[in-house]
Amino acid sequence: MNTNDHHAIDALKLGPKTQEYLLRHTALVIAVTAHAGKTRKDGITPAVKHSMLVAERFFKDDTDAYVTALLHDVVEDSNVDLTTLDMLGIPKHIIAAVDKLTHWDHAPYLDYIAAIKTNPLATKVKIADIENNLSDSPSARKFDLYHTALDILKDPISSASWEKPAK
C-alpha cells in the first residue's frame, strides 16, 4: 500500500496492516455491490467472480494489485465512477490504475492496451485479467486479440505507443 496517499482512514490512526485490511475489505464490498445481479457472458457465472479470480493472484503479497484487480471492471460495468472510488477511500494511485483499466467505448482495443502499459500497476493487473479471460474459452478472434495484447504488455522494450500494422 502506498503510504503517500492520505484519506479519511488515515485519520483513524490505524496501523499499516489494519489499513491494508480495511482497503482490501472496502474494495471487495465495492466490487460485490457494483457487480450485484450481473453475470459473465455465459449468463450463469456471477460477474464479480472474474474480478475475484484476477485478484486472487495478488492476495498474499500485493495489496495494491489485489485491490486494483477487484475494482478493474467496476467503472466500466457499473454506475460507480472514479470520484466515488476516491470518496470511498481508494488511494489515488489505485484509482489511476483503474482509470487506465477502464476500456472507454471509443478506444480501439490495442490502443487501450498501449495506454495501460504506461501504468505498471494497471499492466500487472491487465495481464492477470487477460490470462483469466483466456481460461473462459474465448472466440478465435478474441483469443488472437488477447495474445497480441499479452505480447504488448509483457514486452519490456516496447513503448507505450502501438502502431497498427500496415495493410
ABEGO torsion letter per residue (X at the ends): XBAABBBAAAAAGBBAAAAAAAAAAAAAAAAAAAABGBBBAAGABBAAAAAAAAAAAAAAABAAAAAAAAAAAAAAABABBAAAAAAAGBBAAAAAAAAAABBBAABBAAAAAAAAAABAAAAAAAAAAAAAAAAAGBBAAAAAAAAAAAAAAABAABBABBBBBBX
